[in-house]
């Protein structure tokens, strides 16, 4: 694997894993709201968020899911791979100051189309916050 090309399909093995961790900051949430247009007050207004079942602001779920994209696009399979599908189940909130660890595990290789399926998760202090699956097209030597 190099900086400009990740794993080739032929180099992948079921069971391979990779992870990325990032601590969510106030700036991350504000910038994500600006880029995405999602200004739901649960994310950006403490007074509003305090009156919700979460009792305070929470990060956008898709912000944490973007850390899965980071792993798939930069580590495994890495540069050159292209998302085909992603399912997500949001299990618990993420708050400012939480360190989210996104992990992917290669679960299946689909040789006829050079695709790979991955289990995708995000956790905070060992608590699952996102669970899902992804399918990617992976470049081949052939």
N, C-alpha and C positions, 0 to 999 in steps of 0.2 A: 504494500500500500504506500502511495506517495501523497504529497500535499495536493496534487492536482488530479489524482485518480485514486479511488478507493479500491476495495476488493473487486476482482473480477468474479463472475459467477462461478467459474471453475475452482476458485480458491475458497469458496464458502463451505462450511461444515455445520450441520445441525448441532445446536448446543452452544454456538459462539455467542458471546455477550459483550456488550459495551454500555458505558454509563456516562452521564454528565450531571454535575450538580451546580446549582446556582441559588444564592440567597436572594429572595424577592425583596425589592426595595420600593419605597414610595415612588421614586423616579420611574421604576419599571412600570408600575401601575398607571401613573399619569401619562407616560409616553405611549403605553399600549392603548389607553383610552383614546388618545389623540390620533394614533395611526389607524386604529380599527374603527373609530367612530362610536365605540361602545362606551357611552358615558352613563350607564346605569348607576344611580347613586349608591347602590350597594358596594360599589368599587371605589367611589371617589368622595363620598359625603359621610363623614363619621356620625353626625347627628342622625341622619336618616338610617344609616346602617345599624346603629345602636338599638333602634326600635324593631329590628328584624329578628327572626329566630337565631341568626348568627351572632347577635349582640356586638356587632362591630364590622368594620370593613373587611371584605375578602377580595383576593386577587381574582382576575378574570380566569375562568377555567381554561380557556384557550391559551392564555399566557403560559400556564404550566405545560399544556400539551405541546406548545412550540418547542419546549426542551426535548421532547421526543424527536421532533423534526431535526433538531440540532444533532442528536446522536446518529440518526439514520443518514443525515446528509454529510456529516463530517467524520464519523468513526466507523460505523458498520451498517450497511456496506460502504458508506462514505461517498466522496465526490464521484459524480457520474451516475449514481443511482437516481431513480425517479419514482416518486410516490404514485401508486395506482389507487390505493384505498387505505382508509384508516377508520376504525371504530373506536369510540371512547365512551367510558362509563365513569362519571364523576362521583367519587365515593365520599370525599370529605373536603372541607374548605382549606384554602391556603391563605395565610395572612402575611402581612408585611413582617419581614424578619425570619420567616420560615425558609429553610434550605430545602429545595426540591431536588431530589435525585431521580432523574429519568433513566430508565434501563430498558434495553431491548435485548431479546433473546431470539435467535434464529430457530424457528420451529419446523419449517418445511421448505424444501426446495422443489420447484416446479420446472423441470428441465425443458419441457416442450415449448415454453415461452420465456425461459430465462428469468423467472420471477422467484421471489423469496417471500415467505410469510414470517412475521415476527410477532412475538408477544411483546406488548409495550406497556410499561407501568411508570408511574411517578409515585414517590413516597416522601413523606416528611417525618423524620425521626422514627422510621420504621413503619409508619401508618400509611397504608395504601390510600392515595388521593385520586389517582386515575388508573383505570385498568382498560386495556384495549388490545386490538390487533391491527397490524399493518401489512400491506402487500406492496412490494417494490419491484420495478424492473431493474435488473442489474446488468451492466455491460459485460460482454463476453469476449474472450480471446478470439473466438471464431468469427 
